[in-house]
């Protein structure tokens, strides 16, 4: 039998007592939530599926994040990025709380605090990680948790980026790659920039390349690990072939030997942009530049194959023509139409 008592503003304590089970107590923010929790506990007891939450008092959010980091994350292609995200979460005070004390309002507070520090997309990704963590903890680790993160509204994602290289930014960027401060990494940063522009490959795809995947005589390379998990071949332009042919080879099978993860490449790229006086450009924007440059010359399904998209809708996200380019396309189409009418 459950009993609910008011403990203050927005505090309702519910106690469930059932023969054969230790009494269960929880404080919630509304009477309705308290009733729902009591019904859930009693239902589990009726089905002999109930597990006491007392064990959760000995486990912190930091603890299960660590378990997730060592058992789940290593199986993912984006392990390094996710590991950094987990470490960020573990540094936050919420990670020191025991699991039995955490509810949806705590994660909502975490979201609101993070939105003052990071973009909505970053906060959204952190909540998505926490949501997956709770799902695995409940379904695979059999922890007696309620999926509190599922109740939290996710931030609206950022609008899709449309930034591309403009004017002489490409030339200035390549010059900045070879500034004295770059020292030994100049050739590798320049190679990454040129390969991104010539092939449209993602940073992670470029950095994971090994020499056996590259077939210069045939003019293509084979990617085994991509973001969406599918393998694909990437056609190489003459410029891309020249980049690979000029790169030094070491005992390592890796093509790019200076940058070991995308974070290192992003930092080097950011420094080069600063030295070149380029603002608001990210390495991934080079992929947008490639897609936009190729789009007028390829059918949409061919463009999707080249870029490694699973859906044709992604073409609209990455195809970002400027106003002047749109004007040229419209005028070209109009002139062609006028010519056809004259015939």
C-alpha positions in Angstrom: 0.0 0.0 0.0 1.4 3.4 -1.0 1.1 6.5 1.2 1.9 10.0 -0.1 2.5 13.0 2.1 3.3 16.6 1.3 6.8 17.7 2.6 6.8 21.3 1.3 6.4 23.2 -2.0 6.9 20.8 -4.9 7.9 18.0 -2.5 5.7 14.9 -2.2 7.1 11.9 -0.3 5.7 8.5 -1.3 6.3 5.3 0.7 5.4 1.9 -0.7 5.1 -1.0 1.8 4.5 -4.5 0.6 5.0 -7.8 2.5 8.2 -9.5 1.4 9.8 -6.3 0.2 11.7 -3.6 2.0 9.8 -0.3 2.2 10.5 2.0 -0.7 10.6 5.8 -0.4 11.0 8.6 -2.9 10.4 12.3 -3.0 9.0 13.8 -6.2 7.9 17.3 -7.4 4.2 16.6 -7.9 1.4 14.4 -6.5 0.8 13.0 -9.9 4.5 11.9 -10.3 4.4 10.4 -6.8 1.3 8.3 -7.8 2.9 7.2 -11.0 6.1 6.1 -9.2 4.1 4.2 -6.6 2.0 2.4 -9.3 5.2 1.4 -11.1 6.8 0.0 -8.0 3.7 -1.9 -7.0 3.3 -3.3 -10.5 6.9 -4.6 -10.4 6.3 -6.1 -7.0 3.1 -7.8 -8.3 5.1 -9.3 -11.2 8.0 -10.3 -8.9 10.2 -8.0 -11.1 11.0 -5.4 -8.4 14.6 -4.6 -7.6 15.4 -2.4 -4.6 16.9 1.0 -5.4 19.0 0.8 -2.2 21.9 -0.4 -4.3 21.8 2.8 -6.2 22.9 4.7 -3.1 26.3 3.2 -3.5 26.7 4.1 -7.2 27.4 7.6 -8.6 26.7 8.9 -12.0 30.5 9.1 -12.4 30.7 5.3 -11.7 28.3 4.2 -14.4 29.8 6.8 -16.9 33.2 5.1 -16.2 31.6 1.6 -16.8 30.1 2.9 -20.1 33.4 4.4 -21.1 35.3 1.1 -20.7 32.6 -1.3 -22.0 30.4 0.5 -24.5 32.3 3.4 -26.0 35.3 1.4 -27.3 32.9 -0.5 -29.7 32.0 2.8 -31.4 33.7 4.4 -34.4 33.6 7.8 -32.6 35.2 6.5 -29.5 37.7 9.4 -29.0 35.0 12.0 -29.4 32.6 10.2 -27.0 35.4 9.6 -24.5 36.1 13.3 -24.3 32.3 14.0 -23.9 32.2 11.5 -21.0 35.2 13.0 -19.3 33.5 16.4 -19.5 30.4 14.9 -17.8 32.5 13.3 -15.1 34.1 16.7 -14.2 30.7 18.2 -13.6 29.3 18.2 -10.0 26.3 16.2 -11.1 28.6 13.2 -11.6 29.3 13.0 -7.9 25.6 12.4 -7.1 24.4 8.9 -6.3 21.9 7.5 -8.8 19.1 7.2 -6.3 19.1 11.0 -5.9 19.0 12.0 -9.6 15.7 13.0 -11.3 14.7 14.7 -14.4 14.9 18.2 -12.8 18.6 17.6 -12.1 19.3 16.8 -15.7 17.2 19.8 -16.8 19.3 22.0 -14.6 22.4 20.5 -16.1 21.1 21.2 -19.6 20.3 24.9 -18.7 23.7 25.4 -17.2 25.5 23.9 -20.2 23.5 26.0 -22.6 25.2 29.1 -21.1 28.6 27.6 -21.9 28.2 25.5 -25.1 26.1 25.4 -28.2 22.6 23.8 -28.2 24.0 21.0 -30.4 26.8 20.2 -27.8 24.3 20.1 -25.0 21.9 18.0 -27.1 24.7 15.4 -27.7 25.6 15.2 -24.0 21.9 14.5 -23.2 21.8 11.9 -25.9 24.8 10.2 -24.4 23.2 10.3 -20.9 19.9 8.9 -22.4 21.8 6.0 -24.0 23.7 5.4 -20.8 20.4 5.1 -18.8 18.9 2.8 -21.4 21.9 0.4 -21.2 22.0 0.6 -17.4 18.3 -0.4 -17.3 18.1 -2.9 -20.1 21.5 -4.6 -20.0 23.0 -3.9 -16.6 19.7 -4.5 -14.7 20.0 -1.4 -12.6 16.7 -0.4 -10.9 16.6 3.0 -12.5 13.8 5.1 -13.9 14.8 6.7 -17.2 14.8 10.2 -15.9 16.8 11.7 -18.9 14.0 10.6 -21.3 11.7 13.2 -19.6 14.0 16.1 -20.3 13.4 18.3 -23.3 16.3 18.3 -25.7 17.6 21.7 -26.9 16.7 22.7 -30.4 19.7 21.9 -32.6 21.7 24.6 -34.3 20.7 25.6 -37.9 22.8 23.8 -40.5 26.1 25.5 -41.3 26.5 27.2 -44.7 30.1 28.5 -44.2 32.4 28.0 -47.2 35.7 29.3 -48.4 35.2 32.7 -50.0 37.5 35.0 -52.0 41.2 34.2 -51.5 40.6 32.3 -48.2 41.9 29.0 -49.7 45.2 30.6 -50.8 45.6 32.4 -47.4 44.8 29.2 -45.5 47.4 27.1 -47.4 50.0 29.8 -46.9 49.3 29.8 -43.2 49.7 26.0 -43.1 53.4 26.6 -43.8 54.1 29.4 -41.4 57.2 28.9 -39.2 55.2 28.1 -36.1 53.8 24.9 -37.8 57.3 23.3 -37.9 57.1 19.6 -38.8 53.3 19.4 -39.1 53.0 21.8 -42.0 53.0 19.2 -44.8 50.4 17.1 -42.9 48.0 20.0 -42.3 48.3 21.1 -45.9 47.6 17.6 -47.0 44.5 17.3 -44.8 43.1 20.6 -46.1 43.7 19.7 -49.8 42.3 16.2 -49.4 39.2 17.5 -47.7 38.7 19.9 -50.5 39.4 17.5 -53.3 37.6 14.4 -52.0 35.0 15.7 -49.5 36.2 13.2 -46.9 35.5 13.8 -43.2 38.4 14.5 -40.9 38.1 11.1 -39.2 38.2 9.4 -42.6 41.3 11.2 -43.6 43.1 10.5 -40.4 42.2 6.8 -40.4 43.7 6.2 -43.9 46.4 3.6 -44.3 48.5 3.2 -47.5 47.0 -0.1 -48.5 43.6 1.6 -49.0 45.0 4.0 -51.6 45.1 2.9 -55.3 46.8 5.7 -57.1 47.1 4.0 -60.5 43.4 3.3 -60.5 42.6 6.7 -59.1 40.6 5.8 -56.0 40.8 4.9 -52.3 38.7 2.5 -50.2 37.2 3.6 -46.9 36.5 0.8 -44.4 35.4 3.0 -41.5 32.9 5.8 -42.1 30.6 7.8 -39.9 27.5 5.8 -41.1 29.3 2.5 -40.9 29.2 1.6 -44.6 32.2 1.1 -46.7 32.7 3.3 -49.8 35.2 4.0 -52.6 36.3 7.6 -53.1 37.4 8.8 -56.5 40.6 10.9 -56.6 41.2 14.0 -58.6 44.6 14.6 -60.2 45.3 17.1 -57.4 44.4 14.5 -54.7 46.7 11.9 -56.4 49.5 14.5 -56.4 49.0 15.1 -52.7 49.3 11.4 -51.8 52.3 11.0 -54.2 54.2 13.8 -52.5 53.6 12.6 -48.9 56.6 11.0 -47.1 56.1 7.4 -46.0 57.2 6.0 -42.6 57.3 2.5 -41.1 53.7 3.2 -40.0 50.9 2.1 -42.3 49.0 5.4 -41.4 49.1 8.0 -44.1 48.8 11.0 -41.8 51.3 10.5 -39.0 51.1 13.8 -37.1 47.5 14.1 -36.1 46.2 11.1 -34.0 42.6 12.3 -33.6 40.3 14.9 -35.0 40.7 17.2 -32.0 44.4 17.7 -32.8 43.6 18.4 -36.4 40.9 20.9 -35.5 43.2 22.7 -33.2 45.9 23.0 -35.8 43.3 24.1 -38.4 42.0 26.8 -36.0 45.5 28.2 -35.5 46.1 28.3 -39.2 42.8 30.1 -39.8 43.7 32.7 -37.1 47.1 33.2 -38.7 45.4 33.7 -42.1 42.9 36.1 -40.7 40.0 33.8 -41.5 37.0 33.8 -39.1 34.2 31.4 -38.5 35.6 28.5 -40.6 35.8 24.9 -39.3 37.6 22.0 -40.9 34.2 20.3 -41.6 33.1 23.3 -43.6 35.6 22.2 -46.3 33.2 19.2 -46.9 30.4 21.7 -47.5 32.6 23.5 -50.0 33.4 20.3 -51.9 29.7 19.2 -52.0 28.6 22.6 -53.3 31.3 22.7 -55.9 30.4 19.3 -57.2 26.6 19.5 -57.0 26.0 21.4 -60.3 28.0 18.7 -62.2 26.6 15.5 -60.7 23.2 13.9 -60.4 22.0 14.0 -56.8 22.3 10.2 -56.4 25.9 10.3 -57.7 26.7 13.2 -55.3 25.3 11.2 -52.4 27.6 8.3 -53.4 30.6 10.5 -53.7 30.0 12.2 -50.3 28.9 9.0 -48.4 25.4 10.1 -47.6 22.7 7.5 -46.8 19.9 9.8 -47.7 19.4 12.2 -50.6 18.1 14.8 -48.1 21.7 15.4 -46.9 22.4 17.0 -50.3 20.2 19.9 -49.3 22.1 20.3 -46.0 25.5 20.4 -47.7 24.7 22.2 -50.9 25.2 25.8 -50.0 25.5 28.0 -53.1 26.1 31.7 -52.6 23.7 34.4 -53.8 25.9 35.1 -56.9 26.1 31.4 -57.7 22.3 31.1 -57.5 22.1 34.1 -59.8 24.4 32.5 -62.4 22.4 29.3 -62.3 19.1 31.1 -62.8 20.5 33.2 -65.6 22.0 30.1 -67.3 18.7 28.2 -67.1 16.8 31.3 -68.3 19.2 31.8 -71.3 18.9 28.1 -72.2 15.1 28.3 -72.0 15.0 31.3 -74.2 17.3 29.6 -76.7 15.0 26.6 -76.9 12.0 28.9 -77.6 13.7 30.5 -80.5 14.4 27.2 -82.1 
